[in-house]
Amino acid sequence: MKRRTAFAAIALVIVLLTFSDVVDANRDFYKILGVKKGASRSEIKAAYKKASLKWHPDKNPNNKDEAQKNFQDVAAAYECLSDDEKRRAYDEGGEEALKQQEQGGGQRDPFDLFSMFGFGGQRRQGKAKTADVTVPLVVDLRELYVGKITEFEYTRAVLCAKADECQLKMDACAGPGIKVQTVQLGPGFVQQIQQHDARCVAQGKGWKQGCRACPNGQKDIETKRLLIDIEKGMDSADSIVFEEVADEAIGHTAGNLIFTIETLPHPVFTRQGMDLWFELTISLTEALVGFDTRIKHLDGHAVRIAKSTITIPGEVLTIAREGMPIKDKYDEFGNLYVRVTVAFPSKLSADQRDKVVALFGQPKMRDEL
């Protein structure tokens, strides 16, 4: 049943959104999801998952009416804020503007939102980009099996809010840190030489030294709280990307913050792709007459491992669909492979030896020469 919860939630969201015209207007979608107005796509997605799990009607059996309303609001907020066009319209005029856009009213520049929130776009393709930042994200195998949303505080350099007040006209500036000087080589001959000049912040613009509007210089320090969505089935070296939330710089597009998954070794299970491996030790008696046992899986559910016939030491048993969930595929799993080791007794008494011989016969002299 748990594995079908995601599918049921998606179906319910679709139904709720179908009747979105009857919900209250003028809702604060950012407040509903618990994100700031400048939140990235990744932050919005993670916040939506967290909020939808919190307000799912099945998880609130004693307060289903309120839960359903809140769940509907969460779905509407995500539908709007995850779509660049809808988000821009909502930011300009709330749900009324969003409704007008959906009815075909007014053509707006689709790149305004990109420049407003730092999402990049065609207008910004020519800009230089600050360096991407890669951070290892260490998780255990259980978190990759069940999924997890975690918070991460990231400190970065951001532009001074009043940086425009500290810029002055400098025609020689060709871009951030670049000045072009024209040199007369002779009658009718000139040459342009590029030089480094820290005062240049953009084409035709320089920085006013000692500007009171930005007492700390061009940049300030910001601590940003991110919601990281570790999806079921992710593997080592998978990446979670927050677009354009690395350091800012004048005349540059901010680079990406990239989290790369690193998996801690598990004491019981070993992962190979989407499959899991488990080492099971059984007694000699169980190897001969069969066995029936249960093991605890990563999320705590019991997995039955049984065999009624003889088991050969080193034999591998396959338990279908008990491996890792396959990312981005509903209700699909790898396999669990169980390698069996037989624990032989260290010695036999004379009576036990006689009984073994009685069962299997006296061993014969072997001559393989």
Secondary structure, 3 states (H helix, E strand, C coil): CHHHHHHHHHHHHHHHHHCHHHCCCCCCHHHHHCCCCCCCHHHHHHHHHHHHHHHCHHHCCCCHHHHHHHHHHHHHHHHHHCCHHHHHHHHHHHHHHHHHHHCCCCCCCCCHHHHHHCCCCHHHCCCEECCCEEEEEEECHHHHHHCEEEEEEEEEEEECCCHHHHEEEEEEEEECCEEEEEEEEECCEEEEEEEECCCEEEEEEEECCCCCCCCCCCEEEEEEEEEEEECCCCCCCCEEEECCCCCCCCCEECCCEEEEEEECCCCCEEEECCEEEEEEEEEHHHHHHCEEEEEECCCCCEEEEEECCCCCCCCEEEECCCCCECCCCCCCECCEEEEEEEECCCCCCHHHHHHHHHHHCCCCCCCCC
